[in-house]
Amino acid sequence: TLATMGVGLGFAIAAVRANLPMTIIIINNNGIYHGLDTESYNSTSLNALPSTALLPDVRYDLIADATGGKGYFVRKPQELENAMKEALKDNEKVIVINVMIQP
């Protein structure tokens, strides 16, 4: 996972400082390899959470917004289509499309 989820992606997102246009699509399953749904996460003791579980529904899209890019939070196919259309129109900044899927 170091090649795709390590420093490379972080460096690419950091390119927002140079206003390099790129679209990043995050397939977010609340974890690494697999995560937990919100109900399961909240009902599990912190000591018992699997190491692959991350906080549910992390808003990576808001990081793009906070750093001068544009983020989209997607839960439905139509939202993904709309986000992609908007992203393809923008040639001036980093776009992050945070696509939530089943853990």
C-alpha positions as CSV (number, residue, x, y, z in Angstrom):
1,T,0.0,0.0,0.0
2,L,2.9,2.4,0.3
3,A,2.9,3.0,-3.5
4,T,-0.7,4.2,-3.7
5,M,-1.6,5.2,-0.1
6,G,1.7,6.4,1.1
7,V,3.5,9.7,0.4
8,G,2.8,9.8,-3.3
9,L,-0.8,10.7,-3.0
10,G,-0.1,13.2,-0.2
11,F,2.5,14.9,-2.4
12,A,0.1,15.1,-5.3
13,I,-2.6,16.6,-3.1
14,A,0.0,19.1,-1.7
15,A,0.5,20.3,-5.3
16,V,-2.6,22.5,-4.6
17,R,0.0,25.1,-3.5
18,A,1.1,25.2,-7.2
19,N,-2.5,25.1,-8.4
20,L,-1.8,22.0,-10.5
21,P,-5.0,20.6,-11.9
22,M,-5.8,17.0,-11.0
23,T,-8.7,15.0,-10.0
24,I,-8.4,12.5,-7.2
25,I,-11.1,9.9,-6.6
26,I,-11.1,8.3,-3.2
27,I,-13.0,5.1,-2.9
28,N,-13.8,5.4,0.8
29,N,-14.8,2.2,2.6
30,N,-14.1,3.5,6.1
31,G,-10.8,1.6,6.3
32,I,-7.8,0.0,4.8
33,Y,-8.9,-3.0,2.8
34,H,-12.2,-3.0,4.7
35,G,-13.7,-0.9,7.4
36,L,-16.8,-0.8,9.6
37,D,-20.2,0.8,9.1
38,T,-21.0,3.7,11.5
39,E,-23.2,1.5,13.8
40,S,-20.6,-1.3,14.1
41,Y,-17.8,1.2,14.7
42,N,-19.7,3.0,17.4
43,S,-20.7,-0.2,19.2
44,T,-17.2,-1.6,19.3
45,S,-14.8,-0.9,22.1
46,L,-11.8,1.2,20.9
47,N,-9.5,-1.6,22.1
48,A,-11.4,-4.1,20.0
49,L,-11.5,-2.2,16.7
50,P,-9.6,-4.0,13.9
51,S,-6.4,-2.2,12.8
52,T,-7.9,-1.8,9.3
53,A,-10.9,0.3,10.5
54,L,-10.7,4.0,10.2
55,L,-13.2,6.6,11.5
56,P,-16.4,6.2,9.5
57,D,-17.3,8.8,6.9
58,V,-14.0,10.7,6.9
59,R,-14.5,13.9,4.8
60,Y,-11.4,13.9,2.7
61,D,-13.3,16.3,0.3
62,L,-13.2,19.0,3.0
63,I,-9.4,18.8,3.1
64,A,-9.4,19.8,-0.6
65,D,-11.8,22.7,0.2
66,A,-9.6,23.9,3.1
67,T,-6.5,24.0,1.0
68,G,-7.9,25.9,-2.0
69,G,-9.1,22.9,-4.0
70,K,-12.6,21.7,-4.5
71,G,-14.1,18.6,-2.8
72,Y,-17.2,16.5,-3.5
73,F,-18.8,14.1,-1.1
74,V,-20.5,11.3,-3.0
75,R,-22.9,8.6,-1.7
76,K,-25.1,7.9,-4.8
77,P,-24.2,7.2,-8.5
78,Q,-25.9,10.4,-9.7
79,E,-23.8,12.4,-7.3
80,L,-20.7,10.8,-8.7
81,E,-21.7,11.6,-12.3
82,N,-22.4,15.2,-11.3
83,A,-19.0,15.5,-9.4
84,M,-17.1,14.0,-12.4
85,K,-18.8,16.5,-14.8
86,E,-17.9,19.4,-12.6
87,A,-14.3,18.1,-12.1
88,L,-13.7,17.8,-15.8
89,K,-14.7,21.5,-16.3
90,D,-12.1,22.7,-13.8
91,N,-8.5,23.0,-15.1
92,E,-7.2,25.2,-12.3
93,K,-7.1,23.3,-9.1
94,V,-7.1,20.0,-7.3
95,I,-10.4,18.2,-7.1
96,V,-11.0,15.5,-4.6
97,I,-14.1,13.2,-5.1
98,N,-14.7,11.3,-1.9
99,V,-16.9,8.3,-2.9
100,M,-18.4,6.4,0.0
101,I,-19.0,2.7,-0.5
102,Q,-20.0,-0.2,1.7
103,P,-17.2,-1.1,4.2
